[in-house]
Amino acid sequence: MSNSKIGTTEAILIILTVIFAHSILSLPRNIITTTSSATLLNIIFITIITITLVLVINCLLKKFGTFDIIDISEYLGGKTLKNIIGFIFIAHFIICSSILLRNFCENLGFVYFQMTDVIFIILLFIIGICICNNLGFNVTIKSNLIVLPFAIISVLIIFIANLKNFDTQKIFPILGEGVSTTFGLGLKNIVAFGGIAFLYFLPPYLKKREEFKKIALISVAITGIYLILCVTTILLMFPAFYSTNEIMPLYSAARYISFGTFLQRLESIFMLIWIISFTSYLSITCKFSVNIFQKLTKTKNSTIITILFSLLILGISLLPKNLAISTFLENNIYTYLTLGIVFFLGITTLIIANIKKRIESR
């Protein structure tokens, strides 16, 4: 593991890859659909909730040093529980990656490659995953360190460049459809912070384990700010955008940008950056899945496992028949998988493990 240690900034960007991958697809639209004009208030609310949760996760993991959730599961219930928890998280990473990949490729085909079968677009990403992961863990992480900041900056540019197109009246009424919707039903928007799933696996990889709390809090804070930028852009520009499923929200907003005669159509440049960033997201989720599998099975050859997992992502991504189905799966399957696995199973496992540790220490 020594050759796979990562720094604080790298760890933060690993977590942020998830929110970025979802934000360029239908996440902003889904959040707005749920809470309408109260969306900005809802994001502040769920950010506070998530900060509380990551503080809890930090306290629970702190007592186990450099153990990740796989090690903690083995301590709690032996190899049986270790394998169950491990394969559940692998399934979570693989299924979510596959659904997002299909949705992204469908949208990409709709925008640029209408005469190309979606399978060929997907295959290009699969090849990218194999190449990135076979170059090594650190190469994948370093690449993300370079690419993701540009992707985040592109969204900031979209926000700033479209300020003139904003209609601030769309944030009224402040409470949208009511308190129960904003703070009750809207609580499910916490899935936007699904990137904290990586927190369960970061301790063994960190150069400075004591930086874990800082990584968690900064990641959540940046995610909250980033969500506000994305949602504000969509909410204030497109009055009924959340009821349409034709194209990526941020891409549509980018098409309104124009800086004079000689600097137009920036959405094509942004899309190129997003494609590279999306490949980075897929590579990271696949790499963590491979590492978990190796930990469970004690296998050493990661190349074969990477290829098999990439083919698995390919197979699952081809299951939906069209964009409507892939969008439905993203909106529903991802939501419930994240709520059930990341926010319930993960935290529950850590709580029970801490109770066991406290009992044994008496």
Contacts in CASP RR format, 6 or more apart in sequence:
PFRMAT RR
TARGET T0000
AUTHOR 0000-0000-0000
METHOD contacts of the structure
MODEL  1
MSNSKIGTTEAILIILTVIFAHSILSLPRNIITTTSSATLLNIIFITIIT
ITLVLVINCLLKKFGTFDIIDISEYLGGKTLKNIIGFIFIAHFIICSSIL
LRNFCENLGFVYFQMTDVIFIILLFIIGICICNNLGFNVTIKSNLIVLPF
AIISVLIIFIANLKNFDTQKIFPILGEGVSTTFGLGLKNIVAFGGIAFLY
FLPPYLKKREEFKKIALISVAITGIYLILCVTTILLMFPAFYSTNEIMPL
YSAARYISFGTFLQRLESIFMLIWIISFTSYLSITCKFSVNIFQKLTKTK
NSTIITILFSLLILGISLLPKNLAISTFLENNIYTYLTLGIVFFLGITTL
IIANIKKRIESR
1 204 0 8 1.000
1 205 0 8 1.000
3 137 0 8 1.000
3 138 0 8 1.000
4 137 0 8 1.000
4 138 0 8 1.000
4 205 0 8 1.000
5 205 0 8 1.000
5 206 0 8 1.000
5 207 0 8 1.000
6 14 0 8 1.000
6 138 0 8 1.000
6 141 0 8 1.000
6 205 0 8 1.000
6 206 0 8 1.000
6 207 0 8 1.000
7 206 0 8 1.000
7 207 0 8 1.000
7 208 0 8 1.000
7 211 0 8 1.000
8 206 0 8 1.000
8 207 0 8 1.000
8 208 0 8 1.000
8 211 0 8 1.000
8 214 0 8 1.000
8 215 0 8 1.000
9 145 0 8 1.000
10 141 0 8 1.000
10 142 0 8 1.000
10 144 0 8 1.000
10 145 0 8 1.000
11 202 0 8 1.000
11 205 0 8 1.000
11 206 0 8 1.000
11 211 0 8 1.000
11 215 0 8 1.000
11 219 0 8 1.000
12 215 0 8 1.000
12 218 0 8 1.000
12 219 0 8 1.000
12 222 0 8 1.000
13 144 0 8 1.000
13 145 0 8 1.000
13 148 0 8 1.000
13 149 0 8 1.000
14 141 0 8 1.000
14 144 0 8 1.000
14 198 0 8 1.000
14 202 0 8 1.000
14 284 0 8 1.000
15 195 0 8 1.000
15 196 0 8 1.000
15 198 0 8 1.000
15 199 0 8 1.000
15 215 0 8 1.000
15 219 0 8 1.000
15 223 0 8 1.000
16 148 0 8 1.000
16 152 0 8 1.000
16 195 0 8 1.000
16 219 0 8 1.000
16 222 0 8 1.000
16 223 0 8 1.000
16 226 0 8 1.000
17 144 0 8 1.000
17 148 0 8 1.000
17 195 0 8 1.000
17 277 0 8 1.000
17 280 0 8 1.000
17 281 0 8 1.000
17 284 0 8 1.000
18 194 0 8 1.000
18 195 0 8 1.000
18 197 0 8 1.000
18 198 0 8 1.000
18 281 0 8 1.000
19 27 0 8 1.000
19 192 0 8 1.000
19 193 0 8 1.000
19 194 0 8 1.000
19 195 0 8 1.000
19 223 0 8 1.000
19 226 0 8 1.000
19 227 0 8 1.000
20 148 0 8 1.000
20 151 0 8 1.000
20 152 0 8 1.000
20 226 0 8 1.000
20 277 0 8 1.000
20 281 0 8 1.000
21 100 0 8 1.000
21 104 0 8 1.000
21 277 0 8 1.000
21 278 0 8 1.000
21 281 0 8 1.000
22 100 0 8 1.000
22 192 0 8 1.000
22 334 0 8 1.000
23 155 0 8 1.000
23 226 0 8 1.000
23 227 0 8 1.000
23 230 0 8 1.000
23 250 0 8 1.000
24 104 0 8 1.000
24 248 0 8 1.000
24 250 0 8 1.000
24 251 0 8 1.000
24 274 0 8 1.000
24 278 0 8 1.000
25 100 0 8 1.000
25 103 0 8 1.000
25 104 0 8 1.000
25 107 0 8 1.000
25 248 0 8 1.000
25 330 0 8 1.000
26 103 0 8 1.000
26 245 0 8 1.000
26 248 0 8 1.000
26 249 0 8 1.000
26 327 0 8 1.000
26 330 0 8 1.000
26 331 0 8 1.000
27 192 0 8 1.000
27 230 0 8 1.000
28 227 0 8 1.000
28 230 0 8 1.000
28 231 0 8 1.000
28 233 0 8 1.000
28 234 0 8 1.000
28 249 0 8 1.000
28 250 0 8 1.000
29 234 0 8 1.000
29 241 0 8 1.000
29 242 0 8 1.000
29 244 0 8 1.000
29 245 0 8 1.000
29 249 0 8 1.000
30 189 0 8 1.000
30 242 0 8 1.000
30 331 0 8 1.000
31 39 0 8 1.000
31 42 0 8 1.000
31 43 0 8 1.000
31 189 0 8 1.000
31 192 0 8 1.000
31 227 0 8 1.000
31 231 0 8 1.000
32 39 0 8 1.000
32 231 0 8 1.000
32 234 0 8 1.000
32 235 0 8 1.000
32 241 0 8 1.000
32 242 0 8 1.000
33 242 0 8 1.000
33 243 0 8 1.000
34 42 0 8 1.000
34 181 0 8 1.000
34 185 0 8 1.000
34 186 0 8 1.000
34 188 0 8 1.000
34 189 0 8 1.000
35 41 0 8 1.000
35 42 0 8 1.000
35 176 0 8 1.000
35 177 0 8 1.000
35 181 0 8 1.000
35 182 0 8 1.000
35 185 0 8 1.000
35 186 0 8 1.000
35 189 0 8 1.000
36 176 0 8 1.000
36 177 0 8 1.000
36 181 0 8 1.000
36 242 0 8 1.000
37 170 0 8 1.000
37 171 0 8 1.000
37 172 0 8 1.000
37 173 0 8 1.000
37 174 0 8 1.000
37 176 0 8 1.000
37 235 0 8 1.000
38 173 0 8 1.000
38 174 0 8 1.000
38 175 0 8 1.000
38 176 0 8 1.000
38 177 0 8 1.000
38 178 0 8 1.000
38 181 0 8 1.000
38 182 0 8 1.000
39 231 0 8 1.000
39 235 0 8 1.000
40 171 0 8 1.000
40 228 0 8 1.000
40 231 0 8 1.000
40 232 0 8 1.000
40 235 0 8 1.000
41 174 0 8 1.000
41 175 0 8 1.000
41 182 0 8 1.000
42 182 0 8 1.000
42 183 0 8 1.000
42 186 0 8 1.000
42 189 0 8 1.000
43 189 0 8 1.000
43 192 0 8 1.000
43 224 0 8 1.000
43 227 0 8 1.000
43 228 0 8 1.000
43 231 0 8 1.000
44 228 0 8 1.000
45 182 0 8 1.000
45 183 0 8 1.000
46 186 0 8 1.000
46 187 0 8 1.000
46 189 0 8 1.000
46 190 0 8 1.000
46 192 0 8 1.000
46 193 0 8 1.000
47 193 0 8 1.000
47 220 0 8 1.000
47 221 0 8 1.000
47 223 0 8 1.000
47 224 0 8 1.000
47 227 0 8 1.000
49 187 0 8 1.000
49 190 0 8 1.000
50 190 0 8 1.000
50 193 0 8 1.000
50 196 0 8 1.000
50 220 0 8 1.000
50 223 0 8 1.000
51 217 0 8 1.000
51 220 0 8 1.000
51 221 0 8 1.000
53 196 0 8 1.000
53 343 0 8 1.000
53 347 0 8 1.000
54 196 0 8 1.000
54 199 0 8 1.000
54 216 0 8 1.000
54 217 0 8 1.000
54 219 0 8 1.000
54 220 0 8 1.000
55 213 0 8 1.000
55 216 0 8 1.000
55 217 0 8 1.000
56 347 0 8 1.000
57 196 0 8 1.000
57 199 0 8 1.000
57 200 0 8 1.000
57 216 0 8 1.000
57 347 0 8 1.000
57 350 0 8 1.000
58 212 0 8 1.000
58 213 0 8 1.000
58 216 0 8 1.000
60 347 0 8 1.000
60 350 0 8 1.000
60 351 0 8 1.000
60 353 0 8 1.000
60 354 0 8 1.000
61 67 0 8 1.000
61 72 0 8 1.000
61 199 0 8 1.000
61 200 0 8 1.000
61 203 0 8 1.000
61 212 0 8 1.000
61 350 0 8 1.000
62 212 0 8 1.000
63 354 0 8 1.000
63 357 0 8 1.000
64 71 0 8 1.000
64 72 0 8 1.000
64 75 0 8 1.000
64 203 0 8 1.000
64 353 0 8 1.000
64 357 0 8 1.000
65 203 0 8 1.000
65 209 0 8 1.000
66 203 0 8 1.000
66 204 0 8 1.000
66 206 0 8 1.000
66 209 0 8 1.000
67 75 0 8 1.000
67 203 0 8 1.000
67 204 0 8 1.000
68 200 0 8 1.000
68 201 0 8 1.000
68 202 0 8 1.000
68 203 0 8 1.000
68 204 0 8 1.000
69 85 0 8 1.000
69 86 0 8 1.000
69 89 0 8 1.000
69 200 0 8 1.000
69 201 0 8 1.000
69 346 0 8 1.000
69 349 0 8 1.000
69 350 0 8 1.000
70 82 0 8 1.000
70 85 0 8 1.000
70 86 0 8 1.000
70 89 0 8 1.000
70 201 0 8 1.000
70 292 0 8 1.000
70 295 0 8 1.000
70 296 0 8 1.000
71 82 0 8 1.000
71 204 0 8 1.000
72 349 0 8 1.000
72 350 0 8 1.000
72 353 0 8 1.000
73 81 0 8 1.000
73 82 0 8 1.000
73 84 0 8 1.000
73 85 0 8 1.000
73 86 0 8 1.000
73 349 0 8 1.000
73 353 0 8 1.000
74 81 0 8 1.000
74 82 0 8 1.000
75 353 0 8 1.000
75 356 0 8 1.000
75 357 0 8 1.000
76 349 0 8 1.000
76 352 0 8 1.000
76 353 0 8 1.000
76 356 0 8 1.000
82 296 0 8 1.000
83 296 0 8 1.000
85 345 0 8 1.000
85 346 0 8 1.000
85 349 0 8 1.000
86 292 0 8 1.000
86 296 0 8 1.000
87 296 0 8 1.000
88 341 0 8 1.000
88 345 0 8 1.000
89 197 0 8 1.000
89 200 0 8 1.000
89 201 0 8 1.000
89 289 0 8 1.000
89 292 0 8 1.000
89 341 0 8 1.000
90 289 0 8 1.000
90 292 0 8 1.000
90 293 0 8 1.000
92 197 0 8 1.000
92 337 0 8 1.000
92 338 0 8 1.000
92 341 0 8 1.000
92 342 0 8 1.000
93 197 0 8 1.000
93 285 0 8 1.000
93 286 0 8 1.000
93 288 0 8 1.000
93 289 0 8 1.000
94 285 0 8 1.000
94 286 0 8 1.000
94 289 0 8 1.000
94 309 0 8 1.000
94 312 0 8 1.000
94 313 0 8 1.000
94 316 0 8 1.000
95 316 0 8 1.000
95 333 0 8 1.000
95 337 0 8 1.000
96 285 0 8 1.000
96 333 0 8 1.000
96 334 0 8 1.000
96 337 0 8 1.000
96 338 0 8 1.000
97 281 0 8 1.000
97 282 0 8 1.000
97 285 0 8 1.000
97 286 0 8 1.000
97 313 0 8 1.000
98 312 0 8 1.000
98 313 0 8 1.000
98 314 0 8 1.000
98 315 0 8 1.000
98 316 0 8 1.000
98 317 0 8 1.000
98 319 0 8 1.000
99 316 0 8 1.000
99 317 0 8 1.000
99 320 0 8 1.000
99 326 0 8 1.000
99 329 0 8 1.000
99 330 0 8 1.000
99 333 0 8 1.000
99 334 0 8 1.000
100 278 0 8 1.000
100 281 0 8 1.000
100 330 0 8 1.000
100 334 0 8 1.000
101 122 0 8 1.000
101 125 0 8 1.000
101 282 0 8 1.000
101 313 0 8 1.000
101 317 0 8 1.000
102 118 0 8 1.000
102 122 0 8 1.000
102 317 0 8 1.000
102 318 0 8 1.000
102 319 0 8 1.000
102 320 0 8 1.000
102 326 0 8 1.000
102 329 0 8 1.000
103 323 0 8 1.000
103 326 0 8 1.000
103 327 0 8 1.000
103 329 0 8 1.000
103 330 0 8 1.000
104 278 0 8 1.000
105 118 0 8 1.000
105 121 0 8 1.000
105 122 0 8 1.000
105 125 0 8 1.000
105 317 0 8 1.000
106 118 0 8 1.000
106 322 0 8 1.000
106 323 0 8 1.000
106 326 0 8 1.000
107 247 0 8 1.000
107 248 0 8 1.000
107 251 0 8 1.000
107 323 0 8 1.000
108 121 0 8 1.000
108 271 0 8 1.000
108 275 0 8 1.000
109 116 0 8 1.000
109 118 0 8 1.000
109 121 0 8 1.000
110 246 0 8 1.000
110 247 0 8 1.000
110 323 0 8 1.000
111 247 0 8 1.000
111 248 0 8 1.000
111 251 0 8 1.000
111 271 0 8 1.000
112 271 0 8 1.000
113 121 0 8 1.000
119 318 0 8 1.000
122 314 0 8 1.000
122 317 0 8 1.000
122 318 0 8 1.000
123 314 0 8 1.000
125 278 0 8 1.000
125 279 0 8 1.000
125 282 0 8 1.000
126 310 0 8 1.000
126 311 0 8 1.000
126 313 0 8 1.000
126 314 0 8 1.000
128 279 0 8 1.000
128 282 0 8 1.000
128 283 0 8 1.000
129 279 0 8 1.000
129 282 0 8 1.000
129 283 0 8 1.000
129 286 0 8 1.000
129 306 0 8 1.000
129 310 0 8 1.000
129 313 0 8 1.000
130 306 0 8 1.000
130 307 0 8 1.000
130 310 0 8 1.000
132 139 0 8 1.000
132 140 0 8 1.000
132 143 0 8 1.000
132 279 0 8 1.000
132 280 0 8 1.000
132 283 0 8 1.000
133 140 0 8 1.000
133 283 0 8 1.000
133 286 0 8 1.000
133 287 0 8 1.000
133 290 0 8 1.000
133 302 0 8 1.000
133 306 0 8 1.000
133 310 0 8 1.000
134 303 0 8 1.000
134 306 0 8 1.000
137 287 0 8 1.000
137 291 0 8 1.000
140 280 0 8 1.000
140 283 0 8 1.000
140 284 0 8 1.000
140 287 0 8 1.000
141 284 0 8 1.000
143 280 0 8 1.000
143 283 0 8 1.000
144 277 0 8 1.000
144 280 0 8 1.000
144 283 0 8 1.000
144 284 0 8 1.000
147 273 0 8 1.000
147 276 0 8 1.000
147 277 0 8 1.000
147 280 0 8 1.000
148 277 0 8 1.000
148 280 0 8 1.000
150 273 0 8 1.000
150 277 0 8 1.000
151 273 0 8 1.000
151 274 0 8 1.000
151 276 0 8 1.000
151 277 0 8 1.000
152 226 0 8 1.000
154 254 0 8 1.000
154 269 0 8 1.000
154 270 0 8 1.000
154 273 0 8 1.000
154 274 0 8 1.000
155 226 0 8 1.000
155 229 0 8 1.000
155 230 0 8 1.000
155 233 0 8 1.000
155 250 0 8 1.000
156 229 0 8 1.000
157 257 0 8 1.000
157 266 0 8 1.000
157 270 0 8 1.000
158 233 0 8 1.000
158 250 0 8 1.000
158 253 0 8 1.000
158 254 0 8 1.000
158 257 0 8 1.000
158 270 0 8 1.000
159 229 0 8 1.000
159 230 0 8 1.000
159 232 0 8 1.000
159 233 0 8 1.000
161 256 0 8 1.000
161 257 0 8 1.000
161 259 0 8 1.000
162 233 0 8 1.000
162 237 0 8 1.000
162 253 0 8 1.000
162 256 0 8 1.000
162 257 0 8 1.000
165 236 0 8 1.000
165 237 0 8 1.000
165 256 0 8 1.000
166 232 0 8 1.000
166 236 0 8 1.000
166 237 0 8 1.000
167 236 0 8 1.000
167 237 0 8 1.000
167 239 0 8 1.000
168 236 0 8 1.000
170 235 0 8 1.000
170 236 0 8 1.000
170 239 0 8 1.000
171 235 0 8 1.000
171 236 0 8 1.000
175 182 0 8 1.000
176 182 0 8 1.000
188 335 0 8 1.000
188 339 0 8 1.000
190 339 0 8 1.000
190 343 0 8 1.000
191 334 0 8 1.000
191 335 0 8 1.000
191 338 0 8 1.000
191 339 0 8 1.000
192 223 0 8 1.000
192 227 0 8 1.000
193 220 0 8 1.000
193 223 0 8 1.000
193 224 0 8 1.000
194 338 0 8 1.000
194 342 0 8 1.000
195 219 0 8 1.000
195 223 0 8 1.000
195 342 0 8 1.000
196 216 0 8 1.000
196 219 0 8 1.000
196 220 0 8 1.000
196 342 0 8 1.000
197 338 0 8 1.000
197 341 0 8 1.000
197 342 0 8 1.000
198 288 0 8 1.000
199 212 0 8 1.000
199 215 0 8 1.000
199 216 0 8 1.000
199 219 0 8 1.000
200 346 0 8 1.000
201 288 0 8 1.000
201 291 0 8 1.000
201 292 0 8 1.000
202 212 0 8 1.000
202 215 0 8 1.000
203 209 0 8 1.000
203 212 0 8 1.000
206 212 0 8 1.000
206 215 0 8 1.000
230 249 0 8 1.000
230 250 0 8 1.000
233 249 0 8 1.000
233 250 0 8 1.000
233 253 0 8 1.000
234 241 0 8 1.000
234 242 0 8 1.000
234 249 0 8 1.000
234 250 0 8 1.000
234 253 0 8 1.000
235 241 0 8 1.000
237 253 0 8 1.000
237 256 0 8 1.000
238 249 0 8 1.000
238 252 0 8 1.000
238 253 0 8 1.000
241 249 0 8 1.000
241 252 0 8 1.000
245 323 0 8 1.000
245 324 0 8 1.000
245 327 0 8 1.000
250 270 0 8 1.000
251 267 0 8 1.000
251 270 0 8 1.000
251 271 0 8 1.000
254 266 0 8 1.000
254 267 0 8 1.000
254 270 0 8 1.000
255 265 0 8 1.000
255 267 0 8 1.000
257 264 0 8 1.000
257 266 0 8 1.000
257 267 0 8 1.000
258 264 0 8 1.000
259 266 0 8 1.000
282 313 0 8 1.000
286 306 0 8 1.000
286 309 0 8 1.000
286 310 0 8 1.000
286 313 0 8 1.000
287 306 0 8 1.000
289 309 0 8 1.000
290 302 0 8 1.000
290 305 0 8 1.000
290 306 0 8 1.000
290 309 0 8 1.000
291 302 0 8 1.000
293 299 0 8 1.000
293 305 0 8 1.000
293 309 0 8 1.000
294 300 0 8 1.000
294 302 0 8 1.000
294 305 0 8 1.000
299 305 0 8 1.000
320 326 0 8 1.000
320 329 0 8 1.000
END
